[in-house]
Amino acid sequence: MAGLAVALVFSLTLARDASAETVAQTASKWGLIGSWALDCSLAPDRGKGALLAYEVAPGGRVVHRRNFGDVKDENQVVSAAVSSNGMLNLRVSFPGLKETREYGMMKQPDGTIRAMYNRNAKEEYTIKDGNFTANGNPSPAQHKCK
């Protein structure tokens, strides 16, 4: 019985420590921090792909930067959690759009990442089950840029 009590206390301590991770710690541990693009050799372009960057800013907050070539913005990642299947679930505040979006990223065997879902607070999806809801095409792989 004492062994069970020790195991229970240990597992509760691990769960508490895991939930105490900051957004920056979770994003860093998962491997998200850095720049990502469809093709890192191309200049950012709305039609050919944006350059996305996730950076740890002063104060430990995580910033999501988007560069579409003609337009750039910076938004805060307000939460990050990893599901049991390895999906990184993010909530990003987009004040300019007056919304918070939630999306899930999965690592691919080749080191790329793909969006598996992207939705607004009303649970209106632009990507669901790894496919764009508008046309059914799979979300593209993002490559980590050096």
C-alpha positions as CSV (number, residue, x, y, z in Angstrom):
1,M,0.0,0.0,0.0
2,A,2.9,2.4,0.8
3,G,4.4,1.7,-2.6
4,L,1.1,2.7,-4.3
5,A,0.9,5.9,-2.2
6,V,4.5,6.8,-3.3
7,A,3.7,6.1,-7.0
8,L,0.5,8.3,-6.7
9,V,2.4,11.2,-5.2
10,F,5.2,10.9,-7.8
11,S,2.7,10.8,-10.7
12,L,0.8,13.8,-9.3
13,T,4.1,15.7,-9.0
14,L,5.0,14.9,-12.6
15,A,1.5,16.0,-13.8
16,R,1.8,19.2,-11.8
17,D,5.3,19.9,-13.2
18,A,4.2,19.2,-16.8
19,S,1.2,21.5,-16.5
20,A,3.4,24.2,-15.0
21,E,5.4,24.5,-18.2
22,T,5.3,27.9,-19.8
23,V,4.2,28.5,-23.4
24,A,7.9,29.1,-24.3
25,Q,9.0,25.8,-22.7
26,T,6.3,23.8,-24.4
27,A,6.9,25.3,-27.8
28,S,10.7,25.0,-27.4
29,K,10.6,21.4,-26.2
30,W,8.3,20.4,-29.1
31,G,10.6,22.1,-31.6
32,L,8.4,24.9,-32.9
33,I,10.8,27.8,-32.2
34,G,12.3,29.1,-35.4
35,S,11.2,30.0,-38.9
36,W,9.0,27.9,-41.1
37,A,8.0,28.1,-44.8
38,L,6.7,26.0,-47.7
39,D,10.0,26.6,-49.4
40,C,12.7,28.4,-47.4
41,S,14.6,29.4,-50.6
42,L,11.7,31.6,-51.8
43,A,11.0,35.1,-50.7
44,P,7.8,35.4,-48.7
45,D,4.8,35.9,-51.0
46,R,1.1,35.7,-50.3
47,G,0.6,33.5,-53.3
48,K,3.6,31.3,-52.9
49,G,3.8,31.0,-49.1
50,A,4.4,33.0,-46.0
51,L,7.4,32.9,-43.8
52,L,6.2,32.0,-40.3
53,A,8.4,32.5,-37.2
54,Y,7.9,31.5,-33.6
55,E,10.2,33.4,-31.3
56,V,10.6,33.7,-27.6
57,A,10.4,37.4,-26.9
58,P,11.6,39.3,-23.8
59,G,9.6,38.3,-20.8
60,G,9.3,34.7,-22.0
61,R,6.3,35.2,-24.2
62,V,6.1,33.5,-27.5
63,V,5.5,35.6,-30.6
64,H,4.0,34.3,-33.9
65,R,5.3,36.4,-36.8
66,R,3.9,36.2,-40.2
67,N,5.6,37.6,-43.3
68,F,3.4,37.5,-46.5
69,G,5.9,39.7,-48.4
70,D,3.7,42.7,-48.7
71,V,2.2,42.5,-45.2
72,K,3.8,41.4,-41.9
73,D,2.2,41.0,-38.4
74,E,3.2,39.8,-35.0
75,N,0.8,38.0,-32.6
76,Q,1.1,36.4,-29.2
77,V,0.8,32.6,-28.6
78,V,-1.4,32.6,-25.5
79,S,-1.3,28.9,-24.9
80,A,0.6,25.8,-26.0
81,A,-0.1,22.1,-25.0
82,V,1.0,18.8,-26.4
83,S,-1.7,16.1,-26.8
84,S,-1.0,12.5,-26.1
85,N,-0.6,11.8,-29.8
86,G,2.2,14.4,-30.1
87,M,0.1,17.2,-31.6
88,L,1.1,20.7,-30.5
89,N,-2.1,22.7,-29.8
90,L,-1.7,26.5,-30.0
91,R,-4.0,29.4,-29.2
92,V,-2.9,32.6,-30.9
93,S,-4.4,36.0,-30.3
94,F,-4.8,38.1,-33.5
95,P,-5.8,41.6,-32.3
96,G,-5.8,43.0,-35.8
97,L,-8.4,40.4,-36.9
98,K,-10.2,40.7,-33.5
99,E,-10.0,37.0,-32.9
100,T,-8.1,34.1,-31.3
101,R,-7.4,31.1,-33.4
102,E,-6.6,27.6,-32.3
103,Y,-4.6,25.2,-34.3
104,G,-2.8,21.9,-34.0
105,M,0.5,21.1,-35.6
106,M,1.9,17.6,-36.2
107,K,5.5,16.7,-36.9
108,Q,6.0,14.6,-40.0
109,P,8.6,11.8,-40.3
110,D,10.8,14.0,-42.6
111,G,11.0,16.8,-39.9
112,T,8.4,19.1,-41.5
113,I,5.2,20.1,-39.7
114,R,1.6,20.3,-40.9
115,A,-1.4,22.0,-39.6
116,M,-4.0,19.4,-38.7
117,Y,-6.7,21.9,-37.6
118,N,-7.2,25.7,-37.6
119,R,-10.4,27.2,-36.2
120,N,-11.8,30.3,-34.6
121,A,-13.5,30.7,-31.3
122,K,-16.9,29.7,-32.9
123,E,-15.2,26.5,-34.0
124,E,-15.4,27.4,-37.7
125,Y,-12.6,25.5,-39.3
126,T,-10.3,26.5,-42.2
127,I,-8.4,23.3,-41.7
128,K,-9.9,20.1,-40.3
129,D,-8.4,16.7,-40.1
130,G,-5.3,18.0,-42.0
131,N,-7.4,19.3,-45.0
132,F,-8.6,22.7,-46.0
133,T,-12.3,22.9,-45.5
134,A,-12.7,25.1,-48.6
135,N,-11.4,22.6,-51.1
136,G,-10.5,19.4,-49.3
137,N,-6.8,19.7,-50.2
138,P,-4.3,18.6,-47.5
139,S,-2.5,21.3,-45.6
140,P,1.0,21.7,-46.9
141,A,4.2,20.7,-45.1
142,Q,6.2,23.6,-43.5
143,H,10.0,23.3,-43.6
144,K,12.2,24.7,-40.8
145,C,14.4,27.4,-42.3
146,K,18.0,27.9,-41.1
